[in-house]
């Protein structure tokens, strides 16, 4: 059984020669407050990136810096081989105005013009084209985005999903090199959100559009994105495919923010790992010193034993503190028993478990951990 002990908190990303977007050492300081700090990021053509992180971590500031709405304090931004921003690096100071960047942006509220029709909204960003070219471009987007029947409608006459499609059409009309979306699905009814995300993803892939979207919902990233970037306090913590980040988070902070499982305190030494749910079979460590670490426990890796007359060998080690019903069955939070450990640092109070078995509040149960590739982390914030 393998174990991973890590305190890694950042990922260094080398620039790729064929990258559609390259960001190097990007920093933004506003009113003496560091919003972004030495951030590196690279995307290839057609990549869709989901940007996640707590409020105030710098996600929207990053979009604004790429779009040209805010000026970086330091660093470099290159899109499709063209230098858009540079400050404090060997390229000297350089800043292309927002309207010349070929970067489209869709805001959370869509920022559509209520006094214009759907086709007039789409035409807004392509006024420099000839009338024939404008009509051809608008007609194509109306067909692709299923808006033909609403071309002469005003924005207030459309549903939230239709407004989203208009915003996408208007952003794609100038054929941007990069598309930025700030929480684009937050105003969509939950029932339609997943369907719309799939549709728009297929559209972006059809146009080979490189895109970055900000969200607070990691499930949106799984549906919509090829890559995920987790941010905290202006820094990039991890950047990879969403499936890899969820299977192999590189820090406690990443796993905790994404709520990838529960935390079980363990004492680890050369002899192995000990928790209130039993001893864990792990590879011996070269470090002989005892240390308190936290095991990332996913609900699927927990085994529930009910204490009854037929199960006399099991010993209670947890009790039910919370019960809810989900499509996966019953969802429980378990806590350790008060008298289970003299060392209170080993106690836990929110171990997540799904089961088809109906339990009652405060019911005592026996829980064990299935053998798997254990992931241990130091709780370093």
N, C-alpha and C positions, 0 to 999 in steps of 0.2 A: 504494500500500500504506500503510495507516495504522499508527500506532504509539501506544501509550499508555504514558506515563511517569508513575508515580504513587508517592506515599509516604503516601497516605491510609490512616488506620488506624481510623477510627470512623465510624459512621453516626448522624446525629441524626434522631430519629423524631418528627414532630409528632403530637400527640394527635388522634385522629379523633373527631368529634362522635358518631358512631354506634358507637363501639367497645364491644365486650363487655368487654374488659380494657384498662385504661390504667395504665401504670406511669411515674411521673415522678421523675427524680433519685433513684432508689432506691440507698441505700448501707447496707451492713452491716459493722460493725467488731466483731470478736470478739477479746478479749484483745489489744488494740492492733494487731491485724492486719486490714488492709482486705480483706474477702472480696468485696464488691460495691461498685462505685464509680460513682455518678451515672448509673445505668442507666435508659434510657428504652425503653419497649416498648408497642406497641399492637396489639390483635387484634380483628377483627370477629367477629360471631356465626358459628359454624360453622367458623372457621379452625382448622386443625391445624398446630401449630408444632413443628418438630424442633429441639431445642436441643443443639448439639454444642460440644465444646471439650475440652482436655486435662484430666486428673484434677486437681482442686484449683482449677479456674478459677471456681467459684462456681455451677455449674448447679443442684446439689441445694439449695444455700443459697437460690437464687432461688425454687425450688419451695416450700421451707419458709416463706419470707417471705410468699408469696402465700397459702399454706394457713393461716398463722397460728401455725405451730409455732416460728418465731423472729421476734423483734421488730426491724424495721429501725431503724438508727441515724438515718436521715434519708430523706425521700422520701414518696411517696404511691402507694397502690394502690387502684384503683377497679374494681369488677366489676359489670356491668349497671347502671351509674349509681349504685351504692351505695359510699360511701367505707368501705374496710375498714381501711386503715392510713394514718396521716399523722403525720409527725414533723419538726419543724424547718422547716415551710413555712407558708404563710399560713392553711392550714386548722386550724392548731393541732395538739395531740397527740391522737391518736385511734387506738384499736385494738379491732377487733371480735374476740371470742374465736373460736377455730378452729371450734368446733361450730356457730356461728351464721353462718358465711360462705357457705354453699351452694357450697362448693368441695370436690369429691371428689378423693381421692388414692389411687393404686395404687402400692404399694411394689415394689421389685425382687423380694422374696421373697413378694409378694402379701399377707402378714400375715393369712391366713385362719384361722378358728378350727377346730382339728382335732377338737374335741369336738362340733361342730355339723354337721348335715347341710347339703347344698347349699342347700336352700330356707331353712333356719334362718340360714345365713350371709347370704343375700340379704336376709332380713327384718331383720337386725340394725340397719340404719340407718333403718328406717321404722317403728319401734315406736310412734311417736306417731299413726300412722294407725289407723283402725278395722280390725278383723280382716278385714272384707270387702274394704276397699281394699288391705290388705296382700296378700291372696290374689290379687286381680286383678292387682296390680303384679308379684308374683312369677311368676304364671302367664304373663304377657305376656313377661317377660324370659327365662324358661325356654324358651319357644318360639323367640324371636328368636335366642337364643344356643345353641340346639340342646342343651339340657341337660335336657329333659323326662324322659328315661329315667334320669337320674341325680339326680333331685330329692331322693331319700331316701338317697343315698350320702354317705359321709364323705370328707373331703378326701384322705386317704391312698389311697382307692380310685380316684382320678382320675389321668389322665395330666397332663403339664405343660400341654398346650394346654387341657384341660378346666378345670384350676385357674385358668388365665388368664381363661377365660370367666366363671368364678364371680366372680373379682375384679372384672371389668368389670361384671357384673350387680349386684354389691353396691354398687359405686361409682355406678352409674346409677340405682339404685332411688330415692334421695331426689330425683332430678331436679336435679342440681347445675347451677349457671350456668357452671361451669368445671371441667374434669377435668384433673388433673395425674398424669402417669405417669413414674415413675423407672426407667429402663432396663427397660421392661415385657417385652421380648422376649429378654432375655439368657439366660433359663433354658429357652428353647424349643429343641427339636431343630431343627437347621438345615434339615432336609428339610421341616418343617412351618411354619417361621417365616414365609416369604413368604405362604403361603396364609392363615395366621392374621392377618397384618397387613392383607391385603386385606379379609378378613371384618370385622375390627374397624373399619377405616376406613369401610366401607360402613355399619356400625352407627352410628358417630358422626355420619355425614352424615345418616342417617335421623332421628336424634334432634336434629339441628342443634346438636350439642354442641361448644362451643369447647374445645380441648384443647392442652396443652403436654406433650411427652414428651422425656425426656433419653435420649440414646444416645451411644455412642462410634463407631457405625457409620453412615457417611454414606449407605450403600446403603439402610438402613432409612428414612432421611429421604425418599429418592426414592420409595419404595414407599408410605409412610404419610402424609407431610406435604404441606401446601400451601405452607408457608413454612419457611425455615431461618434460624436465628440462630447465628452463630459467636461464641463467647466466648473470652476469654483474660485471665487475671489480673483477674477481676472486671469486665471491661468488654465491651461489645458491639462486636465488630469490624465485622460486616456482617449485615444483615437484609434478606431478599428471597426471591423464589421460588427453590427449589433449583436450577432450570435456569439462572437468571440468575447466581446466585453462582458456579456451576461454569463458566459461559462468561465471566463478567466479575468475577472476584474483585477486591476493591478494595485489596488489599495483598499483599505477599509472605507475610505471616504467615498470611492466610486460605488462599491457594493452597497453601502448604507444609503446613499442618495437614491440609487435605482431600486432599493428595497428588493434585493435579489434573494433574500432569505432572512432568517433570524440569527441572532448572535448568541453563541453558547460559550461562556468562559471556560478555559481549560488551563491546567497546569502542565507545562511541557518540559521534559528534561531528557537525558540520555536514555532513560528507561521507557519513555513513551509519553502518552498524553492521558490525563485523567480529568473527567468531567463528572457532574452530578448524574449524568445519564450512563455512566460506566466508563471503562477504559477503552481507548482507541488504539488500534493496531497501526502504528506508523513507523516509518523508517527511523532508525536511531539518528540523533543529531550529534554532530561533533562538539557542539556547545554543551557542556555538562551542567551549566547553571540553570536552576529552575527559573521559569518565566511564565507570566500570565499572558496568554494570547486568546484570541477569539476565533472560534470555528464558525464559518459561514454554513448554516444549516438550511437547506431547502426542504420544504414540506414533503417532497417526494422521497427524501432520504430518511424520514422518520418512520419507525415501526411502532404501532400502538398495540398494547396488550391490556385487555380488560381484566380487572381483578374480580374473580368470581370463584365459586366452589370447584370449578373444573380447572382453574389455572392457579394452583396453589404455590407454584414455584416463583411466580412473578412478584416483585416487591414494588410498592408505589414509590415513585420518585418525582411526580408532578401532579398538579391539580388544575382543573378547568377554571379559567378566570373570565372568559368571554366566549359567547356563542353567537354565530350568525349563519344564515342559510344562503348558499350561492349555487350557481349552476354546477359546481364541482362537488356538491354535497354540503356537509356541515363544515364550517370554518371555526376553529378554536384557537384561542391564545392560552398557552399553558404557563404556569409559574412553578418554580421549584418549591418543595415543601420547606416550611420554616425550620424544621429540625434536621434537615438533610445534610447540612454542612456547618462545621464550626467556622470555616473561612467564608465570610459573607461575600468575598469577591468572586466566588464561584457560583453564586445564586443567579437565577435568571427569572424574568417576569413577563416575557412576551415571546414565547416560542410558538411559531405559527404552524398549525397542523390542519390538514383537510382529511375528512373521513366520512364514509357512508354510515358509520355507527353513531347512533344518537347518544350523547352524553348529557349529563346535567351539570349545572353550575356548582363549582366547588367539589365535583366528583374527583376522587383520586385515581390516577392511572399509572401504568408502568410504560415508559417510553424508552426505546433504544434507537441507536443510529445504525443504519445499514452501512456495510462496507462500501466505500467509494473513494475517489480521489479527494482527500480532505484539503480544504483551503483554510489556512490559518492566517490571521492578520494581527498586527499590533494596532491598538486603538490610538493612533497618533493623529490628532487633528492639526 
